[in-house]
Amino acid sequence: MAKRLLFMLFALSAFGAQANTIYKCMKDEKVVFSQTVCPQEFRQHKIEYQLGITTEVDSDKRELKEDPLKALLNKQTISKEKLLQLLDGEIYRLKQENSYFEILRASEIQKLDRKRYWQTKPKDDPSYGLELQEITERFNELTKNNINVIRVLNQHKMKISAETPPDEYMSN
């Protein structure tokens, strides 16, 4: 279970890292935005969005980002700080998703209320109650699943934070 969760975390973080980076490619008066590195003849700015903050950096130097999942599969190690950062990023994403679920829930309830109004049904109509219950249960389940994953990720964070690096064993 723990290996599967760790694999999922790295897969999501690798996918999320790609989606949060955009390249602004410039040549003469032309500007093009891309999800991949700009061609050599273009100047390049790297635009990143992480934890609610957008940064733009002149990045004409080409860089090869190491994919955490590939590093793990190649038996390379990821630093404790990077792992904690990935965990924090996933926890933040899940919390944002829960907020989004609440917005969707309110929207669906509003849509149901409009439908009930135009069909001139009272609020105590059984079909309205059943549809409202379905909406509530669906979004409660989605939110509950995310809360459970957040709890597991926080437990992993605590374990990782509590671990002492092997170098420190030698110095004690």
N, C-alpha and C positions, 0 to 999 in steps of 0.2 A: 504494500500500500504506500509506504513512504517513498520507495523508488519511483512508483508510478506518479505520485504527486510531484516529486522533484522533476521528473521528466516533463510533466505537463507545465510546470512553472517555467522551465527553461524554454520549452516550445513557445509558450505564450510570450515570454519576454523577448525571445528572438524575433517573433512576428511583430510584437509591439514596437521593438526598437526600429524596425524597418518603417513602420507606418508613422512614426513620430519624427522622421527626418525627411526634409525636402531640400533639394538643391536648386538654387537660383542660378541659372546659366545665362551669362551675358556676353554678347558680341556686338560691337558697334552700338546701334540703338535698339537692338533686339534683346528681349528678356524672355526666357522660357523657364518654367518650373518643372522639375523632374523628381521622381522617386529614386533615380539612379544617379551615379556620379556623372558630371557633365563631360562631353567630348573634349579632347585636348585643346581644340582651338577656341574654346569658350573660357571666360573667367568664371569663377565659381564662388558662391556664398552658400554656406551650409546653414539651414534654418532648422532648429530643433525645438520640439515642444515636449516638455517633461514636467510633471507635477504642477501644471497650470502656468508654467513660465515658458515664454518663447524667446529664444536667443538666435541671433544671426551672426555668423562668423565668416570672415573672408577666409576661404579654405582652398585656395588654388593648389596647395600641396595635396596631392592625392593620398588618401589613406585607405588602408585595408582594415576594416573592422573585424574583430574576432567574434565570431558567433558563439555565444556561451554553450549552445547545444552541441555544436561541432567540437568545441574544446572538451566538453565532457565525454563525448563519444570517442575522441582521440586520446582519452585518458590523461588529458592535461588538467591542471587544477585551476580553480577559480578562487581568487582571493576572498577571504572572509568578508572584507568590506564590500566587494562587488556582489557577493551573494546576499548580504544584508540589504544592499541597495536594490537588488532585483526583488527581494521579498517585500520591501517597503513599496516599491512601484506597483507590484501586483495587489497588495492590500489596498493601496490608494485607488487603483482601477476598480476593484470590487466594490469599494464604498461609493465611488462615483456611479457605478452601475446600479447599486441599490437606490440612489437618489433618482436616477433616471426611471427606475421601475415605479417609484412613487408618482412621478409626473405622468407616466403612461397609465397608471391605475386611475388617477384623477381624470385623465382625458377619457378613458373608457367609461367611467361612471357618468361623466357629463354627457357622453354620447348616448348612454342607456337612458338617462333622464330625459333627453330631448326626444328619443324614440317613444318613451312612455307618454310624454306630454302630447306629441302629435297623434298618438293612438288613443288619446283621452282615457288612459287607464289610471286608476288611483294608485297611490304609493304602496298600498297594502295588497296590490294585485299579486297573486302567487307566482306568475311567470316573471314579474319584475324582481321579486325576492330571490328566485332561483338564479336568474342571470347575474344579479348583484353578488350573490354568494359565490358563483363560479369565478367571477372576476377577482373577488377578494381572495379566494383560495389559491388561484393561479399565481397572483403576485406575492402572496404570503409564502408560497412554496419557493418561488424564485429567490426572494429575499432571504429566506431561511437557508437555502443552499449556499448562498454567498456568505452568510454569517458563519456557517459551519467551516467553509474553506478559510475564511479570515481567521477563525479560531485556530485551525491547524497551522496556518502560516505563522501566526504569532507564537505558537508553541515551538515551531522550528526556529524562529528568530531567537527565542529565549535560549534554546539549546546551543545554537551557534554562538551567541553572545557569551554564554557561560563557558564554552570550550576554551581551553588555554592552548595557544599554538605550541607545536612540538619544540621550538627553539627555547620557549620559556621553561620547559621541563628541565632542560640541560642546565640553565643558569641557576635553578633553585637548589 
